[in-house]
Amino acid sequence: MTTVFEIPLSPQPTTMTIALGPTTYKLRFHYANVDQGGWLLDISDASGNALVCGIPLVTGADLLAQYAYLGFAGKLFVMTDGDRGAVPTFENLGDTAHVYFATS
């Protein structure tokens, strides 16, 4: 059975420790304030060892698909209220733009 939950965010850079499936990770959400920039995600193991850095928060795709070899136990995706294809802005992450994890 698939379980979907929203990762609690607010429109500010954030670092958190969270269980994604059976494994605990450190997630760092940060904003690149440059042309064509946007929100980025770094994922580390529970000890802080970097696993993946600089994943852009884009809509319409499983953000973890290309990292399947790392054994993530689900999918990570982004959706924006009213326009599911709209990329999160600095102001709306956690408000109308949401990041979800769905267990496999």
Secondary structure by P-SEA (a helix, b strand, c coil): cbbbbbcccccccbbbbbbcccbbbbbbbbbbccccccbbbbbbccccccccccccccccccccccccccccccccccccccccccccccccccccbbbbbbcc
